[in-house]
Amino acid sequence: MHDLLVVGAGPYGLSVAAHAAAAGLDTRVFGRPMASWREHMPRGMFLKSEPWASDLSDPEGRRRLDAYCAEQGMTARHGQPIPVETFAAYGLWFARHAVPELDERPITRVAARPDGFEAVTEDGERVSARAVVLAVGVLPFVEIPAVMRSLDPGLVSHSSHHCSLDGFRGRDVTVIGGGQAALETAALLAEQGTRVRVLVRADRLRWNDVPPPLERPRTRSLRSPHSGLGCGWRNWFYAERQGLYRRLPEATRLRIAATALGPAGAWWIRERVEGVVEVLTAHQVTAARPVPGGVRLELDTPGAGHAPRYLETDHVIAATGFRATLDRLALLSPGLRADLATTADGAPVVGHTFETTRPGLFLAGLITAPAFGPSMRFVQGAGFTARTLLRGVRRHLHGSRPSGTVHVPVGRDLRAGAGVAGTT
């Protein structure tokens, strides 16, 4: 039986595995390394975050993005976006140098057993471990608007479903959403000759500001410090004080996780959208149905009081984000899923070391944003997660539990985090 099984090999899974291996734990890692970045983002996309906020985490801090770039004869500069292809290659480099040998077979099921957990690979091998970390990324949590979920995938897809947009050359495509994924997808489509428009519920597009220089007068830095999530003390708190964030009341945490750092385009994409891509603001899709050659959308302008308009398009790309809830963790056995308490938004409850209410089962990444804040939606949160989570794994493996642990009845929902194993 292994000490630790890490399911997922994106930035969070690789970072956790690197820390576990350095600590001498017998660790198995399953998943295709950097699969989301390599297989679910079209060529030509860039990271929205700054290079210095896009590091995977190893205990000695030697495998940073700037170290990889220097080795490749490149420079990672503040204010200069990094191509997705470069970041994906960096993740593979990190895995080769800092992570135990990866097993690329998918894990299809994780179940509890009396002495730990059992995972089943795609080809049927059973692997047992005393502790498990689920770092499954964002793909299990794809969110498509309800009015379009019944349509054929040939008519409606999610922005994360595309590693190439070449199939849309010469076609008519409607992109739904006002965030970076929507705007960058639309720009890439327009640049390849696709007729494209963007539908946005908000009354206008929002754009991030050009980042100020890293070196600034002290008074300006004190007024609005840099952070991995942008300038300002609020963003600094989200980026640097995740442990304190988890102590906020649950209702406050959930509201911030759902609304902070909302849809906005990066400053460097703006000139590729404005005046180039048709943008329909204050519009939402209220109905959709297939028609010969495409899909017909019924659009409404909230509060306008006028008759809805209709739009026909060959294909809809929903760049509408992700909703990370327990019911979408399909690889968990029904019994194990029933053991996990949830917050008001349906996400699993996690304690202060990312341990769920099933001892030994830990979560990492987007699904922990309701507990630890917006940084869990970005690579920037991987370092805090790996360091903190490893402490919990080691404590679990040594058989100790924090004082004040309260047993959680099976299947019980929690409010305000009361009764969470490991909660302080």
N, C-alpha and C positions, 0 to 999 in steps of 0.2 A: 504493500500500500504506500502510495506516495504521500509526502507531506502536503503538497499543494498542487491543484489543477487550475490552470488559468485558461479560460475559454474566451478566445478573442485575441487577435494579434494586431490591433490598431495601436495608436499612440498610448492609450491607457493600459491595454493588456501588455504591451511590450515594456512599458515603464515598470509596472508591477512585477513582471517576470525578472527584469534586470535587478531590482532591489531584492527579490526573493533569492535569486541565484547568488548574489553577492553575500547574502546572509547565511549561505550554506544549506538552504532548504532543498530537499529533493522535490524538484518542480518539473511538471510537464506542462507544455504550452501547446494549445491546439488552435488552428485558424490560419487562413491565408494572410500573410503579413501585409498590412496596409491595403487590404482589399478594397475598402471604400474609396480610397484615394486613387488606386490604380485602375479600378474597374467600374466606378460609378460616377466619375467626373470627366467631362469631355476635355480633350486636349485644348490648351489655350486658356484654361482657367488659372487663377492666381489665389494664393492665400489672402484672406482679408486681414489677418493679424500680422503684427510686426514680426520680422525674423527673430528678434530677441525674445519674443513671447510665444515662440513656436517650437521650443525645445522639448524633446522627449527627455525622460529623467533616468539617470543612472546615479548610484550613490556618490561617486567621485566627481560628477559633473563634467566628465571628459568627453561625452558624446553629444555635445551641443550641435545645433544646426550650423553655427558659424564655423565649428571645427570641421564638419563635413565639407562645407563650401570651400574652406581654405585648402583642404586636401584635394579638392577637384579643380583648384585654380580659379574659384569664384569668390566673390565677396558678398556677404549678407549685410546689407546696409539698411539702417533706419530710414523709413519712408520709401523704400523700394520694394514693391511686392514680389514675393517668391512664387515662381510657377509651381503648380500642383505637381507636375512631373518631377521637379527637383525635390519637393518635399517627400513624395513617395519614395524616391531613390534614397533620400536621407534615412527614412524609416527602415528600409532594407539594410542599409549600412549599419544602423544602430543595432538591428536584430543580429547581424553577423558577429558583431563585436561584444555585445552586452547581454545576450539572451541565450539560454540553453537551446539546444536543437529544437526547431519548430516541427510540429507534426501538422501538416496542412489539411488533414482530414477534418471535415466538419463534425461537430458534436451535435447529435440529434436529440439526446435526452439526458437529463440530469435528475437523479432520484436520490433520496436519502436512504441510508442503511444504518444499522445500529452503531457502527464504529466510524461513520463518516458519510461518504457520498459515492455513488457510482455513476459514471458517465458512459454513454454508448456512442461510438463513432459511427459514421455513415455506413461503413461496411460491417458493422456488428461487433467490433471489439469492445470489451467492457474494461474500463479503467477505474480503479478505486483510489480515493484520496481522503485524507482526514479533513481537508478544507478545500473549498472551491471559490474562485473569483470569477464572476461573470462580467466580462468587459466586452459586451457584444456590440458596442457602437450605436449607430443611429438607424441602421437599415431595418431592424425588426419593428421600428416605431413610425414608419412612413405614414403620413397623414394626407389623405385625399378628401376633398370636400364631399359631404354625404350625398349631395345631389348628383355626383358623378361616379360613385363607387360601383354602380351596377353596369356601367358601360364597358364595352370591350376594351382590353388594353391597347388595341390598335387605334382606338379613338382618344383615350385618355391615359396618360402616364404621369409618374412623379419625376421631378427633376433628377432625383438620384438614380433613376433607372437607366440613365444614358451614359455610356462611356464614349460615345460618338454622336454627333448631330448630323452626320453626312446624309443620313436617310431622309432628312427634311429639306434637302436642296430642291428649290423650285416649287415648294409646297406652301400652304397657308397654315400658320401655326399661331395659336393664342396661348400666351403664358399668363398664368394666374399667380399673383403675389407681388409684393413690393419690396422684398428683401434682396440681399446680395445674390442669392441663387437665381431668383427670377430675372433680375436686371442683367446679370452676366450671361445667363443663358440666352436672353433676348438679344444682347449685343452680338454674341457669337453667331446666332442664327442670321441676324441682319447682315453680318459681314461675309457670310457665305452665300448670300443671295436669296435667303428665305424671306417670304413676306410674313412679318411677325408684328404682333401687337401685345401689349401688356395690360391686363385688367387689375386694378388696384382698388380695394375697398376704401382706403383712406382718401382724404380730399386732395392730397398732394404726395409726391415722392419726397422721401427724406434722405439726406446725404450726410455721410460722416465728413467732418472737417479734415483738412490737410493737417497731419500731425506736426506739432511744433518740434524744433530741434531737441535732441536729447540734452544738449548742453545749453542751459538758459540761465538768465539771472536768477539768483536765489529767491527773490521775492515772487517771481512768476512761478517757479517750481512749487513754492509753498502754497500759492493760491490754487494751483491746479496741477498736482503731481502726475507724472507719467505712471501708467500701470499697464499690465498686459491686456486690459480690457478697454483702454482708452484713458484720456486725461480726466482729472477731477477726483476729489476725495471719495465720492460715492463709488466710482469705479475702482479706485484703489482698495476700498474696503472689500468689495466683492472679490477682487483678485488676490488680495494678500491676507485676508482674515476670515477664511472659510470656517475655521473652528468657532469663531465668535458668531458668524452668521447662523450657524446651526442652533445657537442658543436663543435666537429670536422666536417669538410666538409662531406656531405653525401657520396661522392664517397670514401673517406678515411674510413668512418665507415663501409660501405658495404664490402669493400675489406678486412678489418681486421676481421669483423664478419665471413666472408666466409673462411678465410685462417689461422687465428691465432689458435694456439693449435691444429694443424692438426692431422691426424691419427697417433697414436703411441700406443704401448703396455706398460702397467705398468711394472715396473722393476720386480715385483714378479711373473709375468706370463711367463717370458722369458724362464726359464729352463723347463717349461712345454710345450713349443712350439719348440724351437730349437733342432733339432735332433730327434724330436718325430713326428712332423706334417710335411708333405710334403708342401713346400711353393714354388709357382711359381711366381717369381717377373717379372716385366716388361711385364705383360700379361693383356690384356683386352678382354672382350667378345664382339664380333662384331655381332654375330647372335646366335640364339637359336631356336631349334625346338624339338617337342616331338618325341621320338622314342619308340619302344616297351620296356617297363620296365623302362623308364626314360626320360632323355633329352640330346640332343646333342648340345654341345657348340662349336662355332667356335671362336678360339682364335687368337689374333694377337699381335705381339711384336712391339710397335710403333717404326718406323724408322729403323726396321731391314731389310726391303726389301726382306724378304723371304716369301714363301707361307704360308698361315695360317695353323695352326694345329687344330685338332679336339679332343674333349674329351667327352666321354659319362659317365654320372653319374646318380644315382637314383634320386637325389634331389639336388636343389641349395638353399642355404640359403644366401640371400643378406643382408650383414651387411653394408649397404651402406648409413646409416644415415637418415636424415630427411630434408625436404625442407618446411619451414614454410612460406606460402604465403596466402594472403587473400582468394583466390579462393578455398582453402581447408577448410575454416571455414564454413562447410556445414550447421551448425546449425543456422547461421545467415539468416534471411529472405532476399530475393533478394533486397527488398527496403532498408533495413538497410545496406547490403553489398555495395550497390551503393552509400551510403552516405560517405563511407570511402575512403579517399585519400590513395594512395600507393607510396612507394619509387620505385626506379628503379629496385629493385629485386622482386617486387610484394608483399612485406610485408606491412601491414598497417602502416601509419604514426602515431606516438604517440608523444605527447608533453612531457614536462619535468616532469609531474606527471603521465605518462603512459596513459593519456586520448587520445582517438582517435579523429578524426575530427567530430565525432558525440558526442556532449557533453553528459557526463554521462556514456559513454561506455568506459571501461578501459580494458587493456590487461596486462597479466603477463606471464612470462616464456619465452620459446624459441622464440616465435614469436616477442619478443621485442629485440632480440640480435642485429638486424641492427641499433637500436637506442641507446642501452645502452651497447653493447659490449659482449665479449665472456662469461662473468660471468653469463649471462642469460641462458647459456646452461647447467649450473651446479646448484646444490642446494645452493652453496655459494652465489648466487645472490638473494636468497629469502628475506633476511633481508632488504637489500636496497630497494627492490621492495615494500615490505609490508609497510615500513615506509613512503616512498615517495608517493606511490599510495594513502595511506590513507589521506594524506594532500590534494590530488586532489579531493578525494571523498567528504571530509568534505567541501571543498570550493564549490564544485558543489551543495551539499545539501543546503548550505547557500545561494545559488543563486548568488554568486559573480563569476566574471571571471577576469583573469589576464589582466593587461594593455597591450595594443598592440595586442589584439586578432583580427584576420582577418577572415572574413567569407570565407569558402571554398566552391565553387560551387559543387553541387552534382556530384559525379563520376569523379571529376578532379584528375589526377595524379599530384604529386608534385615532385619537384627536389630541393635538398638542404634544405628540410624541410620548405620552404617558405609558409607562410599562415597557419601554424598549430595552431589550438586553443590552447592557453596555452604555445606556444613556446616563449622562452626568447632569 
